[in-house]
Amino acid sequence: MKSLSLTKPHMIIMVGVPGSGKSFFAEKFADTFRAPYVCRQKIALHFQEDTEAIDAIAYDQLDELLKTQQSIIVDGFADTRAARSELTRRASAASYNTLLVWVQTDPITAKSRTLKLSKGGSSRSLTSAEYDHLAQRFSAPIAIEKPVVLSGKHTYATQAKVILKKLTEPRASISRHTAAPVRPDSEKPGRRSITIR
């Protein structure tokens, strides 16, 4: 297994409607790169309807992981701009960069996946009406949030390449500018500048 060795730790924030594939990607990415993973839905399995307790535990877990200065993946509590803003604030206070990953899938597929998963017992069962409420509650990222968009229908390998490229872009742009600047001939030692008038 590899690990994410970035110059500055990142909080990778997963967003998308239920069933888009964000949790699938987040879990695989965390496993592949041994990154800590905070998943609100996993906490919710133990506390059912107590949303205050679920949120408190999720944020407590996140705050403890931020102390490690390891890149982390956050999933399940960024469905509104206010929630994303709070995550960004916490990340910034802990000297983390953020990367917003928006997984998109067409509404019919997303709903079908969610209702099928609910019946399989891997999450709390959702009715069609509950799914519709959660999907309507989701506020799509805006341009200023600079989301990286992934298709929820692409393979994990394809999705991971996109995210890895985005995470390593800053390093690549720094390394392109490490060459010493070229001085004009007139500034080189031993050369005289002659001005013709």
Secondary structure, 3 states (H helix, E strand, C coil): CCCCCCCCCEEEEEECCCCCCHHHHHHHHHHHHCCCEEEHHHHHHHHCCCHHHHHHHHHHHHHHHHCCCCCEEEECCCCCHHHHHHHHHHHHHCCCEEEEEEEECCHHHHHHHHHHHHHHCCCCCCCHHHHHHHHHHCCCCCHHHCCEEEECCCCHHHHHHHHHHHHHHHHHHHHCCCCCCCCCHHHCCCCCCCCCC
